[in-house]
Amino acid sequence: MAADILPALAGTFLLTVIVTPLFIKAMKSLQYGQQIRADGPRLHAVKAGTPTMGGLIFIPAAVLTSIIFAGTSPFFYGALLVTLGCMLIGFLDDFGKIARTRSLGLKARSKLAGEVIITVLLVLFLRHFELYSTEMLVPYFNFTIDFGFFHPIFIFLIISASSNSVNLTDGLDGLAAGVSAIGMIAFMFIAQQAGLPEVAIFCAAMTGGCLGFLVFNRYPASLFMGDVGSLALGGAFAAVAVLTMAEMFLLIIGGVFVIEALSVILQVICFRLTGRRILLMSPLHHHFEMKGWSEWRVVTTFWGAALIFAAAGVLSYSR
């Protein structure tokens, strides 16, 4: 199956590139455009109305290609369950924004409820196929930690944190798509080392989808992925991390996502405790924008950081 990795990547890339222009045209005719946060950078006002929900193209394209090349492996369908579950949450969130023409969609408790359901379904699925393990590999050391009864709670935290972190990172043209493509390549190598070629194919397909989407999402973007794309990508990261027992490696490979999420958390905590902000604006990418960096400079810098984190994660993995 290792020979199917490149075809899966290339196939998803081509399918995304071919179909996306038709999707953009349809979204424009329906006037389904991005709603910009009132408290966001003023420079982003020009992005208002840009077609969104691009995740409806590159995520299904990756799923279709994966089905063709990954066969009927339960490992693959475990990844699919979480990805499509998070995609559904993102779709409902995006649709709520478009229907109400405002920048806020689903309430936080609704998203959390959806993530709990996805976690329960994943655990039941893995138990049914006798694939469930409560162990996690520790980076840089050749041993595992058994979380026993508490492991489902960690799975929920991973799914919730990963999906929301990718969502927070999706604030500049090409940022989340580029960082996700890099992270998926890293997990593709880890899945191969773990002896899970079907999961590696899934990662390759997701990489191809991100790269194909990036053709239209790079600065200046003609299409945004929306929550339907960012939450699905976060779910995909969580799923492959769980299936490869590399949950802790997600903290390294997804270092950019972790930093972006922490920047928001620390900003909120600091403001509530002291009334002051530690950043000019959060997430972190907006801070650099406010300091005068061009959008392209911020994005390429974060891509560079993602490459370093990805390399560190792969090198730290041992079986």
HUHUDA-V149636 format. One record per residue. N is the residue number from 1. RES is the residue in one small letter. PHI is phi as a letter, one per 20 degrees, with the letter a starting at -180 (999 if undefined). PSI is psi in radians with two decimals (NA if undefined). Layout:
n:N res:RES phi:PHI psi:PSI
n:N res:RES phi:PHI psi:PSI
//
This chain:
n:1 res:m phi:999 psi:-0.28
n:2 res:a phi:g psi:-0.52
n:3 res:a phi:f psi:-0.28
n:4 res:d phi:e psi:-0.10
n:5 res:i phi:f psi:-0.88
n:6 res:l phi:f psi:-0.78
n:7 res:p phi:g psi:-0.64
n:8 res:a phi:f psi:-0.75
n:9 res:l phi:f psi:-0.88
n:10 res:a phi:f psi:-0.69
n:11 res:g phi:f psi:-0.76
n:12 res:t phi:f psi:-0.72
n:13 res:f phi:g psi:-0.88
n:14 res:l phi:f psi:-0.74
n:15 res:l phi:f psi:-0.72
n:16 res:t phi:f psi:-0.79
n:17 res:v phi:f psi:-0.61
n:18 res:i phi:f psi:-0.75
n:19 res:v phi:e psi:-0.54
n:20 res:t phi:g psi:-0.75
n:21 res:p phi:g psi:-0.64
n:22 res:l phi:f psi:-0.66
n:23 res:f phi:f psi:-0.75
n:24 res:i phi:f psi:-0.76
n:25 res:k phi:f psi:-0.73
n:26 res:a phi:f psi:-0.73
n:27 res:m phi:f psi:-0.64
n:28 res:k phi:f psi:-0.70
n:29 res:s phi:f psi:-0.54
n:30 res:l phi:e psi:-0.17
n:31 res:q phi:l psi:0.71
n:32 res:y phi:e psi:1.61
n:33 res:g phi:d psi:2.92
n:34 res:q phi:f psi:2.37
n:35 res:q phi:e psi:2.22
n:36 res:i phi:e psi:2.35
n:37 res:r phi:f psi:2.38
n:38 res:a phi:f psi:-0.49
n:39 res:d phi:e psi:0.19
n:40 res:g phi:e psi:3.09
n:41 res:p phi:g psi:2.40
n:42 res:r phi:f psi:-0.50
n:43 res:l phi:f psi:-0.36
n:44 res:h phi:e psi:-0.06
n:45 res:a phi:g psi:-0.53
n:46 res:v phi:f psi:-0.25
n:47 res:k phi:e psi:-0.21
n:48 res:a phi:g psi:2.35
n:49 res:g phi:n psi:-0.16
n:50 res:t phi:f psi:2.31
n:51 res:p phi:g psi:2.48
n:52 res:t phi:c psi:-2.97
n:53 res:m phi:m psi:0.57
n:54 res:g phi:f psi:-0.32
n:55 res:g phi:f psi:-0.37
n:56 res:l phi:f psi:-0.22
n:57 res:i phi:d psi:-1.01
n:58 res:f phi:f psi:-0.45
n:59 res:i phi:f psi:-0.91
n:60 res:p phi:g psi:-0.59
n:61 res:a phi:f psi:-0.74
n:62 res:a phi:f psi:-0.68
n:63 res:v phi:f psi:-0.81
n:64 res:l phi:f psi:-0.82
n:65 res:t phi:f psi:-0.68
n:66 res:s phi:f psi:-0.73
n:67 res:i phi:f psi:-0.70
n:68 res:i phi:f psi:-0.75
n:69 res:f phi:e psi:-0.41
n:70 res:a phi:e psi:-0.15
n:71 res:g phi:m psi:-2.48
n:72 res:t phi:d psi:0.52
n:73 res:s phi:f psi:2.28
n:74 res:p phi:f psi:-0.50
n:75 res:f phi:f psi:-0.78
n:76 res:f phi:f psi:-0.76
n:77 res:y phi:f psi:-0.41
n:78 res:g phi:f psi:-0.76
n:79 res:a phi:f psi:-0.66
n:80 res:l phi:f psi:-0.71
n:81 res:l phi:g psi:-0.85
n:82 res:v phi:f psi:-0.74
n:83 res:t phi:f psi:-0.85
n:84 res:l phi:f psi:-0.55
n:85 res:g phi:f psi:-0.81
n:86 res:c phi:f psi:-0.57
n:87 res:m phi:f psi:-0.69
n:88 res:l phi:f psi:-0.76
n:89 res:i phi:g psi:-0.78
n:90 res:g phi:f psi:-0.67
n:91 res:f phi:f psi:-0.81
n:92 res:l phi:f psi:-0.64
n:93 res:d phi:f psi:-0.84
n:94 res:d phi:f psi:-0.75
n:95 res:f phi:f psi:-0.64
n:96 res:g phi:f psi:-0.68
n:97 res:k phi:f psi:-0.77
n:98 res:i phi:f psi:-0.75
n:99 res:a phi:f psi:-0.61
n:100 res:r phi:e psi:-0.02
n:101 res:t phi:l psi:0.89
n:102 res:r phi:b psi:2.93
n:103 res:s phi:e psi:0.00
n:104 res:l phi:d psi:2.37
n:105 res:g phi:d psi:-2.02
n:106 res:l phi:f psi:2.60
n:107 res:k phi:f psi:2.71
n:108 res:a phi:g psi:-0.71
n:109 res:r phi:f psi:-0.52
n:110 res:s phi:f psi:-0.72
n:111 res:k phi:f psi:-0.76
n:112 res:l phi:f psi:-0.69
n:113 res:a phi:f psi:-0.73
n:114 res:g phi:f psi:-0.70
n:115 res:e phi:f psi:-0.59
n:116 res:v phi:f psi:-0.78
n:117 res:i phi:f psi:-0.76
n:118 res:i phi:f psi:-0.73
n:119 res:t phi:f psi:-0.82
n:120 res:v phi:f psi:-0.78
n:121 res:l phi:f psi:-0.69
n:122 res:l phi:f psi:-0.80
n:123 res:v phi:f psi:-0.77
n:124 res:l phi:f psi:-0.69
n:125 res:f phi:f psi:-0.83
n:126 res:l phi:f psi:-0.65
n:127 res:r phi:f psi:-0.70
n:128 res:h phi:f psi:-0.71
n:129 res:f phi:e psi:0.20
n:130 res:e phi:l psi:0.74
n:131 res:l phi:d psi:-0.02
n:132 res:y phi:f psi:2.28
n:133 res:s phi:c psi:2.42
n:134 res:t phi:e psi:0.15
n:135 res:e phi:e psi:2.61
n:136 res:m phi:c psi:2.40
n:137 res:l phi:f psi:2.51
n:138 res:v phi:e psi:2.16
n:139 res:p phi:g psi:2.46
n:140 res:y phi:m psi:-0.09
n:141 res:f phi:c psi:2.48
n:142 res:n phi:e psi:1.03
n:143 res:f phi:b psi:2.93
n:144 res:t phi:c psi:2.79
n:145 res:i phi:d psi:2.30
n:146 res:d phi:e psi:2.05
n:147 res:f phi:e psi:-0.05
n:148 res:g phi:l psi:-2.23
n:149 res:f phi:f psi:-0.49
n:150 res:f phi:e psi:-0.07
n:151 res:h phi:f psi:-0.73
n:152 res:p phi:g psi:-0.58
n:153 res:i phi:f psi:-0.69
n:154 res:f phi:f psi:-0.64
n:155 res:i phi:f psi:-0.77
n:156 res:f phi:f psi:-0.80
n:157 res:l phi:f psi:-0.66
n:158 res:i phi:f psi:-0.81
n:159 res:i phi:f psi:-0.81
n:160 res:s phi:f psi:-0.84
n:161 res:a phi:f psi:-0.74
n:162 res:s phi:f psi:-0.85
n:163 res:s phi:f psi:-0.73
n:164 res:n phi:f psi:-0.53
n:165 res:s phi:f psi:-0.75
n:166 res:v phi:f psi:-0.68
n:167 res:n phi:f psi:-0.72
n:168 res:l phi:f psi:-0.57
n:169 res:t phi:f psi:-0.40
n:170 res:d phi:f psi:1.21
n:171 res:g phi:c psi:-0.11
n:172 res:l phi:c psi:2.70
n:173 res:d phi:f psi:2.07
n:174 res:g phi:n psi:-0.08
n:175 res:l phi:f psi:-1.05
n:176 res:a phi:f psi:-0.68
n:177 res:a phi:f psi:-0.77
n:178 res:g phi:f psi:-0.80
n:179 res:v phi:f psi:-0.67
n:180 res:s phi:f psi:-0.71
n:181 res:a phi:g psi:-0.76
n:182 res:i phi:f psi:-0.78
n:183 res:g phi:f psi:-0.67
n:184 res:m phi:f psi:-0.62
n:185 res:i phi:f psi:-0.72
n:186 res:a phi:f psi:-0.80
n:187 res:f phi:f psi:-0.41
n:188 res:m phi:f psi:-0.76
n:189 res:f phi:f psi:-0.70
n:190 res:i phi:f psi:-0.73
n:191 res:a phi:f psi:-0.66
n:192 res:q phi:f psi:-0.79
n:193 res:q phi:f psi:-0.54
n:194 res:a phi:f psi:-0.05
n:195 res:g phi:m psi:0.55
n:196 res:l phi:c psi:1.32
n:197 res:p phi:f psi:-0.53
n:198 res:e phi:f psi:-0.69
n:199 res:v phi:f psi:-0.63
n:200 res:a phi:f psi:-0.71
n:201 res:i phi:f psi:-0.73
n:202 res:f phi:f psi:-0.78
n:203 res:c phi:f psi:-0.70
n:204 res:a phi:f psi:-0.74
n:205 res:a phi:f psi:-0.72
n:206 res:m phi:f psi:-0.63
n:207 res:t phi:f psi:-0.82
n:208 res:g phi:f psi:-0.67
n:209 res:g phi:f psi:-0.75
n:210 res:c phi:f psi:-0.75
n:211 res:l phi:f psi:-0.69
n:212 res:g phi:f psi:-0.72
n:213 res:f phi:f psi:-0.60
n:214 res:l phi:f psi:-0.44
n:215 res:v phi:g psi:-0.59
n:216 res:f phi:d psi:-0.26
n:217 res:n phi:d psi:-0.18
n:218 res:r phi:f psi:2.79
n:219 res:y phi:f psi:2.33
n:220 res:p phi:e psi:2.25
n:221 res:a phi:f psi:2.42
n:222 res:s phi:d psi:-0.05
n:223 res:l phi:b psi:2.41
n:224 res:f phi:d psi:2.66
n:225 res:m phi:f psi:-0.44
n:226 res:g phi:m psi:3.03
n:227 res:d phi:f psi:-0.48
n:228 res:v phi:f psi:-0.50
n:229 res:g phi:e psi:-0.81
n:230 res:s phi:f psi:-0.73
n:231 res:l phi:f psi:-0.64
n:232 res:a phi:f psi:-0.73
n:233 res:l phi:f psi:-0.76
n:234 res:g phi:f psi:-0.70
n:235 res:g phi:f psi:-0.68
n:236 res:a phi:f psi:-0.76
n:237 res:f phi:g psi:-0.80
n:238 res:a phi:f psi:-0.75
n:239 res:a phi:f psi:-0.84
n:240 res:v phi:f psi:-0.55
n:241 res:a phi:f psi:-0.75
n:242 res:v phi:f psi:-0.79
n:243 res:l phi:f psi:-0.51
n:244 res:t phi:e psi:0.09
n:245 res:m phi:l psi:0.47
n:246 res:a phi:d psi:0.64
n:247 res:e phi:g psi:-0.73
n:248 res:m phi:f psi:-0.44
n:249 res:f phi:f psi:-0.40
n:250 res:l phi:f psi:-0.54
n:251 res:l phi:f psi:-0.52
n:252 res:i phi:e psi:-0.97
n:253 res:i phi:f psi:-0.68
n:254 res:g phi:e psi:0.59
n:255 res:g phi:g psi:-0.68
n:256 res:v phi:f psi:-0.77
n:257 res:f phi:f psi:-0.71
n:258 res:v phi:f psi:-0.81
n:259 res:i phi:f psi:-0.71
n:260 res:e phi:f psi:-0.78
n:261 res:a phi:f psi:-0.76
n:262 res:l phi:f psi:-0.60
n:263 res:s phi:f psi:-0.63
n:264 res:v phi:f psi:-0.79
n:265 res:i phi:f psi:-0.84
n:266 res:l phi:f psi:-0.64
n:267 res:q phi:f psi:-0.79
n:268 res:v phi:f psi:-0.81
n:269 res:i phi:f psi:-0.80
n:270 res:c phi:f psi:-0.73
n:271 res:f phi:f psi:-0.69
n:272 res:r phi:f psi:-0.57
n:273 res:l phi:e psi:-0.64
n:274 res:t phi:d psi:-0.26
n:275 res:g phi:m psi:0.13
n:276 res:r phi:d psi:2.74
n:277 res:r phi:d psi:2.42
n:278 res:i phi:e psi:-0.32
n:279 res:l phi:c psi:2.69
n:280 res:l phi:f psi:-0.59
n:281 res:m phi:a psi:2.52
n:282 res:s phi:d psi:2.72
n:283 res:p phi:f psi:3.07
n:284 res:l phi:g psi:-0.62
n:285 res:h phi:f psi:-0.56
n:286 res:h phi:f psi:-0.52
n:287 res:h phi:g psi:-0.80
n:288 res:f phi:f psi:-0.58
n:289 res:e phi:f psi:-0.79
n:290 res:m phi:f psi:-0.41
n:291 res:k phi:e psi:-0.03
n:292 res:g phi:o psi:0.02
n:293 res:w phi:f psi:2.52
n:294 res:s phi:f psi:2.71
n:295 res:e phi:g psi:-0.73
n:296 res:w phi:f psi:-0.66
n:297 res:r phi:f psi:-0.74
n:298 res:v phi:f psi:-0.81
n:299 res:v phi:f psi:-0.84
n:300 res:t phi:f psi:-0.58
n:301 res:t phi:f psi:-0.75
n:302 res:f phi:f psi:-0.61
n:303 res:w phi:f psi:-0.76
n:304 res:g phi:f psi:-0.76
n:305 res:a phi:f psi:-0.68
n:306 res:a phi:f psi:-0.67
n:307 res:l phi:f psi:-0.73
n:308 res:i phi:f psi:-0.80
n:309 res:f phi:f psi:-0.72
n:310 res:a phi:f psi:-0.79
n:311 res:a phi:f psi:-0.73
n:312 res:a phi:f psi:-0.69
n:313 res:g phi:f psi:-0.76
n:314 res:v phi:f psi:-0.75
n:315 res:l phi:f psi:-0.49
n:316 res:s phi:e psi:-0.17
n:317 res:y phi:e psi:2.29
n:318 res:s phi:b psi:2.56
n:319 res:r phi:c psi:NA
//
